Amino acid sequence: MSQVTALELLVGLDVERPENFSDVKQRIELAYKLSKGRVLNDPRLLICDEVLRIPFPADEMPPASHVISKYLDVARRAATKEQLLKQGVLYKGKLARIGSTSILADLMAGPKKQWRLSVERMTEDHYPNWRELFENTGRRLPPEMRKVMEPASAREHQRPIFIKALLEWLHAPTSTELIAELCERLDAVLDFTILICREFLLRNYSLDKHHSDVFDQFQLQYLAMERFVIVSGDPDLSTRTRRSAQASRIVTFAQFLAGL
């Protein structure tokens, strides 16, 4: 299972009410069994290892995959949220507990911050004073600019800008050739991000009200490695990336099973 899926499941332990714990546990149990407890590394870490051949920034190191797997394994053994947090779960001969589910939500803090910065950076590229305008009018672009930004072609120039910012964050070279290569490898990510940026600019899209979008964008980064296909039951993900050259690597469960 991807680390993104694992983190999304774990965040559910924090956001769901205690009486809904059994539903969250059931989802964790199913995912754990299907993956046999195997969790992939963070996609950005894989991009550094397999594509860029550079170390991941030490000060931004994501949680290790085996740690995420252990959280899932402990959570699926708990009968109630109270047992998981206070009483403890028998795990490998010892009692294991999670002191606070907020630490599970904190695991996504890095990707969420990067996602917000990406969208806001693209917005600033179009209109640097958008924050002041939004505070005064509830809009992020003046009327005349909103008309210009409607066509999809108006945002194509943002693709290399996004990739360059990602490479800088990873402390990687920013040569023209590398930016072009990453634009291809992250084509679905770019389509998705630019679409969300368009909504943010023109439709008053709220990042805080669309928490799942950070998981979707994060998930799409696995497509930078040719060996990955994304299996998803989310029709919005396919719709938002349908124009991407990588769209054929985003399949439904039925399509995936049919191809086995």
C-alpha positions as CSV (number, residue, x, y, z in Angstrom):
1,M,0.0,0.0,0.0
2,S,1.2,3.5,-0.7
3,Q,2.3,5.6,2.3
4,V,-0.3,8.1,1.2
5,T,-3.1,5.6,1.7
6,A,-1.7,4.5,5.0
7,L,-1.5,8.0,6.3
8,E,-5.0,8.8,5.1
9,L,-6.2,5.7,7.1
10,L,-4.3,6.8,10.2
11,V,-5.6,10.3,10.0
12,G,-9.1,8.8,10.2
13,L,-8.3,7.7,13.7
14,D,-7.8,11.3,14.7
15,V,-10.8,12.9,12.9
16,E,-13.5,10.3,13.4
17,R,-15.5,10.2,16.6
18,P,-14.8,7.3,19.1
19,E,-18.2,5.7,18.2
20,N,-17.0,5.4,14.6
21,F,-13.8,3.7,15.5
22,S,-15.0,0.3,14.3
23,D,-15.5,1.7,10.8
24,V,-12.0,3.1,10.7
25,K,-10.6,-0.1,12.1
26,Q,-12.3,-2.1,9.4
27,R,-10.8,0.0,6.7
28,I,-7.4,-0.3,8.2
29,E,-7.8,-4.1,8.7
30,L,-8.8,-4.6,5.0
31,A,-5.9,-2.4,3.7
32,Y,-3.4,-4.1,6.0
33,K,-4.5,-7.6,4.9
34,L,-4.5,-6.8,1.2
35,S,-1.0,-5.3,1.4
36,K,0.2,-7.9,3.9
37,G,1.4,-5.0,6.0
38,R,3.8,-3.7,3.3
39,V,3.9,0.1,3.0
40,L,5.8,2.0,0.4
41,N,8.1,4.9,1.2
42,D,7.1,8.5,0.7
43,P,6.9,9.1,-3.1
44,R,9.2,12.1,-2.8
45,L,11.8,9.9,-1.2
46,L,11.5,7.5,-4.1
47,I,11.8,10.3,-6.6
48,C,15.1,11.3,-4.9
49,D,16.3,7.7,-4.8
50,E,15.2,6.4,-8.2
51,V,15.0,9.5,-10.5
52,L,17.2,12.3,-9.1
53,R,19.8,10.0,-7.4
54,I,20.2,12.4,-4.5
55,P,19.6,12.1,-0.8
56,F,16.3,13.4,0.6
57,P,16.6,16.6,2.6
58,A,17.6,15.5,6.1
59,D,15.5,18.2,7.8
60,E,12.3,17.1,5.9
61,M,12.7,13.4,6.3
62,P,9.3,11.6,6.1
63,P,8.3,8.8,8.5
64,A,9.8,5.4,7.7
65,S,7.5,3.0,6.0
66,H,8.0,0.3,8.7
67,V,6.9,2.8,11.4
68,I,3.7,3.6,9.5
69,S,3.1,-0.2,9.1
70,K,3.5,-0.7,12.8
71,Y,0.9,2.1,13.6
72,L,-1.5,0.3,11.3
73,D,-0.8,-3.1,12.8
74,V,-1.4,-1.8,16.4
75,A,-4.6,0.2,15.4
76,R,-6.2,-2.8,13.7
77,R,-5.8,-4.9,16.9
78,A,-7.6,-2.4,19.2
79,A,-11.2,-3.0,20.1
80,T,-12.0,0.7,20.9
81,K,-10.3,4.0,20.5
82,E,-10.0,4.2,24.3
83,Q,-8.0,0.9,24.3
84,L,-5.7,2.2,21.6
85,L,-5.1,5.5,23.4
86,K,-5.1,4.5,27.1
87,Q,-5.4,0.8,28.0
88,G,-3.0,-0.4,25.3
89,V,-3.1,-3.3,22.8
90,L,-1.2,-6.6,23.2
91,Y,1.4,-6.4,20.5
92,K,4.4,-8.7,20.2
93,G,4.2,-9.6,23.9
94,K,3.9,-6.1,25.1
95,L,1.2,-3.4,25.6
96,A,1.4,-0.9,22.8
97,R,-0.6,2.4,22.8
98,I,-0.7,5.6,20.9
99,G,-0.6,8.5,23.3
100,S,-2.6,10.8,21.1
101,T,-4.1,10.4,17.7
102,S,-3.0,13.9,16.9
103,I,0.5,12.6,16.2
104,L,-1.1,10.6,13.3
105,A,-2.5,13.8,11.8
106,D,0.9,15.4,12.3
107,L,2.5,12.8,10.0
108,M,0.7,14.6,7.1
109,A,1.8,18.1,8.2
110,G,4.8,18.2,5.8
111,P,2.8,17.2,2.6
112,K,0.0,19.5,3.6
113,K,2.4,22.4,4.0
114,Q,4.0,21.7,0.7
115,W,0.6,21.4,-1.0
116,R,-0.5,24.7,0.3
117,L,2.7,26.4,-0.7
118,S,2.4,25.0,-4.2
119,V,-1.1,26.3,-4.8
120,E,-0.3,29.7,-3.2
121,R,2.9,30.0,-5.2
122,M,1.1,29.4,-8.4
123,T,-1.5,32.0,-7.3
124,E,1.2,34.6,-6.6
125,D,2.7,34.0,-10.0
126,H,-0.6,35.3,-11.5
127,Y,-1.4,38.0,-9.0
128,P,1.1,38.7,-6.1
129,N,-1.5,40.8,-4.1
130,W,-4.2,38.1,-4.0
131,R,-4.2,37.9,-0.2
132,E,-5.0,41.6,0.2
133,L,-7.7,41.4,-2.5
134,F,-9.2,38.3,-1.0
135,E,-9.4,40.0,2.4
136,N,-11.1,43.0,1.0
137,T,-13.4,41.5,-1.7
138,G,-13.6,37.8,-1.1
139,R,-12.0,37.3,-4.6
140,R,-8.4,36.4,-5.4
141,L,-8.3,38.0,-8.8
142,P,-9.6,41.2,-10.3
143,P,-12.6,40.7,-12.7
144,E,-10.5,41.4,-15.8
145,M,-7.9,38.8,-14.8
146,R,-10.5,36.2,-14.1
147,K,-11.7,36.3,-17.7
148,V,-8.1,35.8,-18.9
149,M,-7.5,32.9,-16.6
150,E,-10.6,30.9,-17.7
151,P,-8.9,29.0,-20.7
152,A,-6.8,26.1,-19.7
153,S,-4.0,27.3,-21.9
154,A,-3.5,30.4,-19.7
155,R,-1.9,28.2,-17.0
156,E,0.4,26.0,-19.0
157,H,3.4,28.1,-18.2
158,Q,3.0,27.1,-14.6
159,R,4.2,23.6,-15.2
160,P,8.0,24.3,-15.2
161,I,7.5,26.8,-12.4
162,F,6.0,24.1,-10.1
163,I,8.7,21.6,-11.0
164,K,11.5,24.1,-10.4
165,A,10.1,24.9,-7.0
166,L,9.9,21.2,-6.1
167,L,13.5,20.6,-7.2
168,E,14.7,23.5,-5.2
169,W,12.9,22.1,-2.1
170,L,14.6,18.8,-2.7
171,H,18.0,20.6,-3.1
172,A,18.3,19.2,-6.6
173,P,19.7,20.7,-9.7
174,T,17.3,22.8,-11.7
175,S,18.6,22.4,-15.2
176,T,16.3,22.9,-18.2
177,E,16.7,19.2,-19.1
178,L,15.8,18.0,-15.6
179,I,12.8,20.3,-15.4
180,A,11.5,18.9,-18.7
181,E,12.0,15.3,-17.6
182,L,10.1,15.9,-14.3
183,C,7.3,17.7,-16.2
184,E,6.8,14.4,-18.1
185,R,7.2,12.2,-15.0
186,L,4.8,14.3,-13.0
187,D,2.4,15.1,-15.7
188,A,-0.7,13.9,-13.7
189,V,0.5,15.8,-10.7
190,L,0.8,19.0,-12.7
191,D,-2.6,18.6,-14.3
192,F,-4.2,18.0,-10.9
193,T,-2.4,20.9,-9.2
194,I,-3.1,23.4,-12.0
195,L,-6.8,22.5,-12.0
196,I,-7.0,23.0,-8.2
197,C,-5.1,26.3,-8.6
198,R,-7.6,27.4,-11.2
199,E,-10.4,26.6,-8.7
200,F,-8.5,28.5,-6.0
201,L,-8.1,31.5,-8.3
202,L,-11.5,31.7,-9.9
203,R,-14.0,29.8,-7.7
204,N,-12.9,30.7,-4.1
205,Y,-11.9,27.1,-3.5
206,S,-10.9,26.5,0.1
207,L,-7.8,24.4,0.8
208,D,-9.1,23.8,4.3
209,K,-12.4,22.3,3.1
210,H,-10.8,19.9,0.7
211,H,-8.5,17.9,2.8
212,S,-8.6,14.8,0.6
213,D,-7.0,16.8,-2.3
214,V,-3.6,16.8,-0.6
215,F,-3.7,13.0,-0.4
216,D,-4.7,12.8,-4.1
217,Q,-1.9,15.1,-5.2
218,F,0.6,13.3,-3.0
219,Q,-0.6,9.9,-4.4
220,L,-0.1,11.0,-8.0
221,Q,3.6,11.5,-7.3
222,Y,4.1,7.8,-7.4
223,L,3.5,7.9,-11.2
224,A,7.0,9.5,-11.6
225,M,8.2,5.9,-11.3
226,E,7.2,3.8,-14.3
227,R,6.6,0.7,-12.2
228,F,3.6,2.2,-10.4
229,V,-0.1,2.2,-11.3
230,I,-2.7,3.9,-9.0
231,V,-5.8,1.8,-8.2
232,S,-8.5,4.1,-6.9
233,G,-12.2,4.1,-6.3
234,D,-12.3,7.9,-6.4
235,P,-13.9,9.1,-9.7
236,D,-12.8,12.7,-9.1
237,L,-9.2,11.6,-9.3
238,S,-9.7,10.1,-12.8
239,T,-11.8,13.1,-13.9
240,R,-9.2,15.6,-12.8
241,T,-6.4,13.8,-14.6
242,R,-8.2,12.6,-17.7
243,R,-6.2,14.8,-20.0
244,S,-2.9,13.6,-18.6
245,A,-0.5,11.4,-20.6
246,Q,-0.5,9.2,-17.4
247,A,-4.3,8.8,-17.2
248,S,-4.1,5.2,-18.4
249,R,-2.1,4.4,-15.2
250,I,-4.9,5.5,-12.9
251,V,-7.4,2.6,-12.9
252,T,-10.5,1.5,-11.0
253,F,-10.5,-1.6,-8.8
254,A,-12.6,-3.4,-11.5
255,Q,-10.0,-2.5,-14.2
256,F,-7.2,-3.6,-12.0
257,L,-8.8,-7.0,-11.3
258,A,-9.7,-7.5,-14.9
259,G,-6.0,-7.1,-15.9
260,L,-4.7,-9.7,-13.4
